Amino acid sequence: MYVVVWEYLAHPERVDAFVEAYGAMGAWARLFRRGDGFLGVQLLRDLEEPTRFVTIDRWRSRDAFTAFMTQHRALYVALDEKLADLTLTEMRLGDCE
């Protein structure tokens, strides 16, 4: 398995919209499902800082993720721009196998 881990600070007034978009059935998951090998996304909320979240995007392999990004990069960039106002910060924490 290959995972991509992100950390976000959601805009305090947009937390509900953030959870909807970044959760297991949200806009990102719907986009990722277009790729062969997408296994799911997990959204975790910090217990002490309620606007801080971590996502774990799971893929069958690094090659599956790379193929998705090659094929759907324009849609990925467009969705990232569309949802940019939901977050104050975002940081890719790493890729793991």
Secondary structure, 3 states (H helix, E strand, C coil): CEEEEEEEEECHHHHHHHHHHHCCCCHHHHHHCCCCCEEEEEEEECCCCCCEEEEEEEECCHHHHHHHHHHHHHHHHHHHHHCHHHEEEEEEEEEEC
